[in-house]
Structures are given as C-alpha cells and as structure tokens.
Amino acid sequence: MNKTYFSNNRVSPLALGFSLLILCISIAGCSGFYDVNPYSVVKDEDFNRNRDDLNAAAMGMYQPLSQEVHKFLLWGDARADMVTTGQKEPDPYINEFVLNAVSVQNPYTNYAGIYKTIARCNRQLEKVYEVAKLDDKILDRDAGAFYAEALLLRAYSYFLLVKNFKQFPIILSDLAENFRYVNESGDTVVRKAQSMTNAEIRNGFYYMNNREDILRMIYNDALTVLGILPINYLWNRNTLPAQERYGRVSQAMAATFASELALWLGDYQAASAFANSPVRNNNHTLGTSGTWINQFTGSFASLHSMFLLGYMYNNAFEGNRLQEFTSSVAKDGGRYYLKPASQVIKISFLMRAVIYALLSATK
C-alpha cells in the first residue's frame, strides 16, 4: 500500500478558530486502518434487531474518536500556534507539531482510529432501514435520524482526514458485506467483499488527490443531513439528557459544519446563512473565547462547542490521553506535553473582558 504522508500545511488560526465551534477537545502510515471489526463479540443476526441495538451501535461510532482526542489537539491547535510544549525537555514527536515540521515516521499521524469510526458509520448506514423493518416502533423520522447521525459523523471523520493528510482512502461501505469505493475514474464501484481477496480490497481503495472533490463529497453529505437530524434532541420520542447532547451530533452541529465547509469551498454567502442557524437555535450556546482554555483545567467544558467528545475529568486518563497531554497534575495522569501559548491566553482574557463590557453596557 502506498505510504500516506502528513500534510505540513500550517493551519490558519482563523480557520481553526471557526472549527473549534465544531470540535474543541480536540489526527504514519495507514497500517491496520482496515483491521476493524466492532461487532466481533455479538453475531450480527442477534444484534441488529431493534431500536436499542441501533442506539448502542450509534454510541459505538463515537468511541474510537474519543480515544484520538490527543491527536486532534496536535493536528489542530498545535499546528496553529495555539499551544506550545509544556515540558522543559519536550517529546520530540510532539514538538514536531508545535514546530509544524511533522516527519513521516511520527506515530501521532496514525489515522487508524478514524477509520474505525468510518467503518462503524458505514455499518450503521447499511443496517438502519433493515432494522426499522423489524421494529415497528421505529418511525421513519427515527430511522432517518440514526441514518443522518452516521452520515454526518462519517463526513466529519473524512473532514479530519482531508484537513491533515495528502492522501487517504475513501471507503463508503461496510467491508464485511458489499465493498463500495471510488475508483481511479471517479466512479463508485460496488463489489461483494466476500468474493474479493485481501490484495484486491487493499488495491481497491482510491486515494483522492483533489482536495476540492473530497470537500464537495463531504459538503453534500452535510447538506443531506441538515434536513433529517432532529432539531431538539427528540430521538425516538425521547429527549436526550444534557450529557448526551454534547456527545452526539445535532442539526446545529451540521449547520456549523456546513458553514465551515462552505468557507473552505469559497461560498461565503452560504457559509453566512448556515452560521445563522446555530445562532438562532436556543438549544445551544456559542460560549465565549475564554472557555477554550478550560480543556487545560478540570472545569466542565460544556460551553465550548456545537459538538464535543465529552468525558468526566476524574480518571478520564484511563480512557483517553487528553489529560496526559494537557494536565500538569501527575496523579491525574498528566505529563503536561502541551499548554496554551502565551499570546492565546492574553487574547482569550482580552476577548472575555470585551464581551463582559459589552454585556454590561446593554443591561
């Protein structure tokens, strides 16, 4: 398989700042990315039977991404001059991101975790309507919500890849069944995975080189999702608890995501229109610039974003490496690999002071 190289194009602070509305807690080769089987414990025919199974599968789509948040911090904030090394003798591989000089052998450029999420999203997309036929309690809008959630999360996963890697494969189906992929001519091909050899599957992946084509594909998925996802978290006639609201994609997140994609594609009028949607949606808060720094503290970071891969601070280092990277408290697993850059701290407090002053003036 062709070696995949990390893109060393520096991320602009403006673009990153906008992306923080989508994911604030904030991805070498591609070895092992296809080696995913999230349903190896329970047989498929025993699992995909009802609404609860769909919801459990939906929760499973997020889990691989939550284990990668330390990489997202490196791929985004570190390369945008928003953080710097927190140790006197920094880890050389981590320091490569701060210096924006990432080497091919850097282990933090491994994107296998993202493809685990993509695989699970593909699985969900192919199973939703089959399960809906088996469970008469699943309304059309419920099935659509599950489908849109998987489509949006897959689109966001590819967005993480297109922002950071020069080449990566586009996989649009569950490899356990039909293998749907984009070939070198740009056509979508469908083959039975069971009839293909491992070599054929490996060679079948198409590495799209045209960034705009990939962004268009992602953008179209985001537009599809906008008309399907629930506005107020009414999934299967149940209102999601607050913790789950910040841990799952939403229509407001889809609108924010579509706005950012429109910016990348140069459609500024569409970007403005999409950005207006979350502003008008009272179920979300845009927060303030000062809350970004909370990811380096024990504060509950609920106001950062439209979409969070949330976690509880206590013992969170057992499930992911974010605290290891951002905390200076050794008992919490912290090694303080990264800390906010001094200029970011100054700007954050300045912006917060301006916002407070404006709010006080309007009272």
VENBEL-V34729 format. One record per pair of residues at least 24 apart in sequence whose ideal C-beta (glycine too) atoms are under 10 Angstrom apart, sorted by the first residue. I is the first residue (numbers start at 1). J is the second residue. D is the distance in whole Angstrom. If there is no record, write none. Layout:
i: (I/I)
j: (J/J)
d: (D/D)
//
This chain:
i: (1/1/1/1/1/1/1/1/1/1/2/2/2/2/2/2/3/3/3/3/3/3/4/4/4/4/4/4/4/4/4/4/4/4/4/4/4/4/5/5/5/5/5/5/5/5/6/6/6/6/6/6/6/6/6/6/6/6/6/6/6/7/7/7/7/7/7/7/7/7/7/7/7/8/8/8/8/8/8/8/8/8/9/9/9/9/9/10/10/10/10/11/11/11/11/11/11/11/11/11/11/11/12/12/12/13/13/13/13/13/13/13/14/14/15/15/15/15/15/15/16/16/16/16/16/16/16/16/17/17/17/17/18/18/18/18/18/18/18/19/19/19/19/19/19/19/19/19/19/19/19/20/20/20/20/20/20/20/20/20/20/20/21/21/21/21/21/21/21/21/21/21/21/21/21/21/21/22/22/22/22/22/22/22/22/22/22/22/22/22/22/23/23/23/23/23/23/23/23/23/23/23/23/23/23/23/24/24/24/24/24/24/24/24/24/24/24/24/24/24/24/24/24/24/25/25/25/25/25/25/25/25/25/25/25/25/25/25/25/25/25/25/26/26/26/26/26/26/26/26/26/26/26/26/26/26/26/26/26/26/27/27/27/27/27/27/27/27/27/27/27/27/27/27/27/27/27/27/27/27/27/27/27/28/28/28/28/28/28/28/28/28/28/28/28/29/29/29/29/29/29/29/30/30/30/30/30/30/30/30/30/30/30/30/31/31/32/32/32/32/33/33/33/33/33/33/33/33/33/33/33/33/33/34/34/34/34/34/34/34/34/34/34/34/35/35/35/35/36/36/36/36/36/36/36/36/36/36/36/36/37/37/37/37/37/38/38/38/38/38/38/38/39/39/39/39/39/39/44/44/44/44/47/47/48/48/48/48/48/48/48/48/48/49/49/49/49/50/50/50/50/50/50/50/51/51/51/51/51/51/51/51/51/51/51/51/52/52/53/53/53/53/54/54/54/54/54/54/54/54/54/54/54/54/54/54/54/55/55/55/55/55/57/57/57/57/57/57/57/57/57/58/58/58/58/58/58/58/58/58/58/58/58/59/59/59/59/60/60/60/60/60/60/61/61/61/61/61/61/61/61/61/61/61/61/61/61/61/61/62/62/62/62/62/62/62/62/62/62/63/63/63/63/63/63/64/64/64/64/64/64/64/64/64/64/65/65/65/65/65/65/65/65/65/65/65/66/66/66/66/66/66/66/66/66/66/66/67/67/67/67/67/67/67/67/68/68/68/68/68/68/68/68/68/68/68/68/68/69/69/69/69/69/69/69/69/69/69/69/69/70/70/70/70/70/70/70/70/70/70/70/71/71/71/71/71/71/71/71/71/71/71/71/71/72/72/72/72/72/73/73/73/73/73/73/73/73/73/74/74/74/74/74/74/74/74/74/75/75/75/75/75/75/75/75/75/76/76/76/77/77/77/77/77/77/78/78/78/78/78/78/79/79/80/80/81/81/81/82/82/82/82/82/82/82/82/82/83/83/83/83/83/83/83/83/83/83/84/84/84/84/84/84/84/85/85/85/85/86/86/86/86/86/86/86/86/86/86/86/86/87/87/87/87/87/87/90/90/91/91/91/91/93/94/94/94/94/95/95/97/98/98/98/102/109/109/111/111/111/111/111/111/113/114/114/114/114/114/114/114/114/114/115/115/115/115/115/116/117/117/117/117/117/117/118/118/118/118/118/118/118/118/118/118/118/119/119/119/119/119/119/119/120/120/120/120/120/121/121/121/121/121/121/121/121/121/121/121/121/121/122/122/122/122/122/122/122/122/122/122/122/122/123/123/123/123/123/123/124/124/124/124/124/124/125/125/125/125/125/125/125/126/126/126/126/126/126/126/127/127/137/137/138/139/139/141/141/141/141/141/141/142/142/142/142/142/142/143/143/144/144/144/144/144/145/145/145/145/145/145/145/145/145/146/146/146/146/147/147/147/147/148/148/148/148/148/148/148/148/148/148/148/149/149/149/149/149/149/149/149/149/150/150/151/151/151/151/151/151/151/151/152/152/152/152/152/152/152/152/152/152/152/152/152/152/152/152/152/153/153/153/153/153/154/154/155/155/155/155/155/155/155/155/155/155/155/155/155/155/156/156/156/156/156/156/156/156/157/158/158/158/158/158/158/159/159/159/159/159/159/159/159/159/159/161/161/162/162/162/162/162/162/162/162/162/163/163/163/165/166/166/166/167/167/167/168/168/168/168/169/169/169/169/169/169/170/170/170/170/170/170/170/171/171/171/171/172/175/179/179/180/181/181/182/182/182/182/182/182/184/186/186/211/212/212/212/215/215/215/215/216/216/218/218/218/218/218/219/219/219/219/219/219/219/219/219/220/221/221/221/221/222/222/222/222/222/222/222/222/222/222/222/223/223/223/223/223/223/224/225/225/225/225/225/225/225/226/226/226/226/226/226/226/227/227/228/229/229/229/231/231/231/232/232/232/233/242/243/243/243/244/245/245/245/245/245/246/246/246/246/246/246/246/246/246/246/246/246/247/247/247/247/247/248/248/248/249/249/250/250/250/250/250/250/251/251/251/251/251/251/252/252/252/252/252/252/252/252/252/252/253/253/253/253/253/253/254/254/254/255/255/255/255/255/256/256/256/256/256/256/257/257/278/281/288/288/288/288/288/288/288/289/289/289/289/289/289/289/289/289/290/290/290/290/290/290/290/290/290/290/291/291/292/292/292/292/292/292/293/293/293/293/293/293/293/295/295/295/295/295/295/296/296/296/296/296/296/296/296/296/296/296/296/297/297/298/298/298/298)
j: (29/30/31/33/34/169/202/203/205/207/29/30/167/169/205/207/28/29/30/31/104/167/28/29/30/31/33/104/109/110/111/161/165/166/167/168/169/207/29/102/103/104/109/165/166/167/75/79/96/97/102/103/104/106/108/109/110/111/164/165/166/75/79/102/109/161/162/163/164/165/166/167/211/79/96/97/100/101/102/103/164/166/79/100/163/164/166/79/80/81/100/75/76/77/78/79/80/81/82/100/163/164/79/80/81/77/80/81/82/343/344/347/80/263/76/80/163/260/263/264/75/76/77/79/80/81/82/163/80/82/289/292/256/259/260/263/264/271/275/76/77/80/159/160/163/256/257/260/263/264/305/76/77/80/82/287/289/291/292/304/305/306/252/253/256/257/259/260/275/278/284/286/287/304/305/306/307/156/159/249/253/254/256/257/259/260/304/305/306/307/308/65/69/72/76/156/159/160/253/257/304/305/306/307/308/309/69/72/73/76/77/287/291/292/294/295/301/303/304/305/306/307/308/309/66/69/70/72/73/294/295/301/304/305/307/308/309/310/311/320/322/326/68/69/70/71/72/73/74/75/76/77/78/82/160/295/304/305/309/322/65/68/69/70/71/72/73/74/75/76/108/109/110/111/112/113/114/157/160/161/163/164/165/102/103/104/105/106/107/108/109/110/111/112/165/104/105/107/109/110/111/112/109/110/111/112/115/165/167/168/169/202/205/207/110/112/110/112/115/116/110/111/112/113/114/115/116/118/119/168/169/171/205/112/115/116/119/169/171/175/198/201/202/205/112/115/116/119/64/112/113/115/116/117/118/119/120/123/175/176/116/119/123/175/176/63/64/116/117/119/120/123/119/120/123/127/174/176/123/127/176/177/127/131/123/124/126/127/128/130/131/134/135/130/131/134/135/131/132/134/135/136/137/138/131/132/134/135/137/138/139/142/143/146/235/236/135/236/127/131/134/135/124/127/128/131/132/135/138/142/143/145/146/147/149/150/236/142/146/235/236/238/120/121/123/124/127/128/131/146/150/120/121/124/128/145/146/149/150/153/235/248/249/120/244/247/248/116/117/120/121/123/124/116/117/118/119/120/121/122/123/124/149/150/153/154/157/248/249/117/120/121/149/153/247/248/249/309/310/113/116/117/120/309/319/112/113/114/115/116/117/118/119/120/157/113/114/116/117/120/153/156/157/160/309/320/113/117/247/308/309/310/311/316/319/320/322/113/116/117/309/319/320/321/322/108/110/111/112/113/114/116/117/160/309/320/321/322/113/295/308/309/311/316/320/321/322/323/325/326/94/108/320/321/322/323/324/325/326/337/338/97/107/108/109/110/111/113/114/160/164/321/322/325/114/160/164/309/322/97/108/295/321/322/325/326/337/338/98/102/106/108/109/164/325/337/338/102/108/109/111/160/161/163/164/165/160/163/164/292/295/338/340/341/344/102/108/325/337/338/341/163/164/341/344/341/343/344/292/293/338/340/341/343/344/347/348/295/296/325/326/337/338/339/340/341/344/338/339/340/341/342/343/344/336/337/338/339/296/325/326/327/328/334/335/336/337/338/339/340/328/335/336/337/338/339/337/338/325/335/337/338/337/325/335/337/338/337/338/338/337/338/341/164/164/165/157/160/161/164/165/168/157/154/156/157/158/160/161/164/165/168/157/161/168/169/171/157/150/153/154/156/157/160/150/153/154/155/157/158/161/169/170/171/172/154/157/171/173/174/175/176/150/153/154/157/174/149/150/151/152/153/154/155/156/157/158/171/172/174/150/151/154/171/172/173/174/175/176/177/178/180/150/173/174/175/176/177/149/150/151/153/154/174/149/150/151/154/172/173/174/150/173/174/176/177/178/180/174/177/236/237/236/236/237/228/230/234/235/236/237/230/234/235/236/237/238/228/236/225/227/228/229/230/225/228/229/230/233/234/235/236/251/228/229/235/236/224/225/228/229/221/224/225/226/227/228/229/230/249/251/254/225/228/229/230/235/248/249/250/254/225/249/221/222/224/225/228/229/249/254/218/221/222/224/225/226/228/229/248/249/250/251/253/254/257/258/307/225/248/249/253/307/218/221/217/218/219/220/221/222/223/224/225/249/254/257/258/261/218/221/222/249/253/254/257/307/218/208/214/215/217/218/221/214/215/218/219/221/222/257/260/261/264/214/218/208/211/212/213/214/215/217/218/264/211/215/264/207/207/209/211/207/208/209/205/207/208/214/202/204/205/206/207/208/205/206/207/208/213/214/217/201/204/205/206/217/201/204/205/204/205/206/206/207/208/213/214/217/208/210/213/264/264/265/266/261/262/264/265/261/265/257/258/261/264/265/257/258/260/261/262/264/265/267/270/261/254/257/258/261/253/254/255/256/257/258/259/260/261/262/274/254/258/261/262/270/274/254/249/251/253/254/255/257/258/251/254/255/257/258/274/277/251/254/254/253/254/255/277/281/283/281/282/283/283/302/302/310/312/310/283/284/302/308/310/284/300/301/302/303/304/305/306/307/308/309/310/307/308/309/310/311/307/308/310/306/307/278/281/283/284/306/307/277/278/281/283/284/306/277/278/279/280/281/283/284/286/306/307/278/284/305/306/307/308/278/306/307/279/280/281/284/306/281/284/286/305/306/307/306/307/306/306/348/351/352/354/355/356/359/344/347/348/349/350/351/352/354/355/345/347/348/349/350/351/352/353/355/356/348/352/340/344/345/347/348/351/339/340/344/345/348/349/352/322/323/325/326/327/340/322/323/325/326/327/328/334/336/338/339/340/345/326/327/323/327/329/332)
d: (8/6/8/10/9/9/6/8/8/10/9/8/7/9/9/7/8/6/8/10/7/9/7/6/5/9/9/9/8/9/8/10/6/7/5/6/9/8/9/9/10/6/8/7/5/7/9/10/9/9/5/8/7/7/9/4/10/9/6/6/8/10/10/8/10/10/9/8/6/6/5/9/10/8/9/10/6/7/6/9/10/9/9/9/9/9/9/6/7/8/5/8/6/9/9/5/4/9/9/9/7/8/10/7/10/10/5/7/7/10/9/10/9/9/10/8/9/8/8/8/10/6/7/8/4/9/7/9/8/9/8/9/9/8/6/7/10/9/9/7/10/9/9/10/8/9/9/6/10/10/10/8/8/10/9/9/9/10/6/7/7/10/10/9/5/9/8/8/9/8/10/7/9/8/6/5/8/7/9/10/6/10/6/6/9/7/10/6/6/5/9/9/9/7/8/8/10/8/9/10/9/6/9/6/7/7/10/9/10/9/9/9/8/6/9/7/7/9/4/4/9/9/7/9/9/5/10/8/8/9/5/7/7/8/10/6/6/7/8/9/6/9/9/6/9/8/4/5/8/7/5/6/9/10/9/8/10/10/9/9/9/5/9/10/5/6/10/8/5/9/9/8/8/5/9/7/5/9/5/7/9/6/9/9/9/6/7/6/7/8/4/5/8/10/9/8/9/10/8/7/9/9/10/8/7/7/8/9/9/7/7/10/9/10/8/7/8/5/9/10/8/7/5/9/8/4/8/9/9/9/8/9/10/9/7/10/8/8/8/7/9/7/7/8/8/9/9/10/8/8/9/7/5/9/9/4/8/10/8/10/9/8/10/9/8/8/8/7/9/7/5/7/10/9/7/10/10/8/9/8/8/9/9/9/9/9/10/5/9/7/5/8/10/10/7/6/7/7/10/7/4/10/8/8/8/9/10/5/6/5/10/7/9/9/9/6/9/9/9/7/9/9/7/8/6/5/8/8/8/8/8/10/5/10/10/10/9/10/8/8/8/10/7/10/7/5/7/9/9/8/9/9/9/6/9/9/6/6/7/9/9/8/10/10/9/9/9/9/9/6/10/9/9/9/6/9/9/4/5/10/9/6/8/6/6/8/9/10/10/7/9/10/10/7/7/7/9/7/10/9/8/8/8/9/9/8/5/7/8/4/5/9/9/7/9/7/7/8/5/10/8/9/7/9/6/10/9/10/9/10/5/9/7/10/7/6/9/6/9/10/9/7/5/8/10/10/9/8/9/4/7/9/9/9/9/8/9/10/10/9/10/6/8/10/6/8/5/10/9/10/9/8/7/4/5/9/7/5/8/8/9/9/10/5/8/8/8/8/9/9/9/9/10/10/10/7/9/8/9/9/10/8/9/7/6/7/9/7/9/9/9/5/9/10/8/9/8/9/8/8/10/7/10/8/5/9/9/8/8/9/9/8/9/9/9/10/10/10/9/6/10/10/8/9/10/6/8/8/8/10/9/7/6/9/5/10/10/10/9/9/9/9/4/6/6/6/8/7/6/8/5/8/10/9/9/7/7/8/9/8/8/9/7/9/8/4/6/6/4/9/10/7/6/6/9/9/7/9/10/8/6/10/10/8/10/5/7/9/10/9/10/8/9/9/8/8/9/8/6/8/7/7/10/10/10/5/8/6/6/10/10/9/8/9/9/8/7/9/10/7/8/9/5/9/10/9/6/10/5/7/9/10/9/6/9/9/10/7/10/7/7/9/8/9/9/10/9/9/4/7/9/5/4/9/10/7/10/10/10/9/8/10/7/7/7/5/5/8/9/9/10/8/8/9/5/9/8/9/8/4/9/9/9/9/10/5/6/7/9/8/8/9/7/5/9/7/8/9/8/10/8/9/7/8/8/8/8/9/10/9/9/9/9/7/5/8/10/10/10/10/9/5/8/9/10/7/6/5/10/9/6/8/10/10/10/8/9/9/9/7/10/9/7/4/9/8/4/5/9/8/9/8/8/9/7/10/9/7/6/9/10/10/9/5/9/6/6/8/9/10/10/10/7/7/9/4/9/9/7/10/5/9/9/7/6/7/10/9/10/9/6/10/9/9/7/8/5/8/9/4/6/10/9/7/10/9/7/10/9/8/9/9/7/8/9/6/8/9/10/7/9/7/5/8/9/8/5/9/10/9/8/8/7/9/8/10/9/6/10/10/5/6/9/7/9/9/10/9/10/9/8/9/4/8/7/9/7/8/9/9/9/3/7/6/9/7/6/8/6/10/7/8/10/9/7/9/9/7/7/10/10/6/6/5/10/7/9/10/9/10/9/8/9/9/7/9/6/10/6/6/9/7/9/10/6/9/10/9/7/10/4/7/8/6/9/9/9/10/10/10/10/10/6/9/10/5/4/9/9/6/9/9/9/6/9/10/10/9/9/8/8/9/5/9/8/8/7/5/6/9/6/8/8/9/9/9/8/6/10/10/7/8/9/9/6/7/8/9/7/9/9/8/9/9/9/9/10/10/9/6/9/9/8/9/8/4/9/5/9/7/7/5/9/8/10/10/9/6/9/9/8/8/7/7/8/9/8/9/10/10/7/4/9/9/5/7/5/10/5/9/8/8/8/4/4/10/9/9/9/9/10/8/10/8/10/9/10/9/5/8/8/8/6/9/9/7/6/10/5/9/10/9/7/5/9/9/4/6/9/8/10/10/5/7/9/7/4/9/8/9/9/9/8/8/10/10/6/10/10/6/8/7/6/9/10/7/10/10/6/10/9/10/10/9/5/8/9/10/9/8/6/6/10/9/8/9/8/8/8)
//
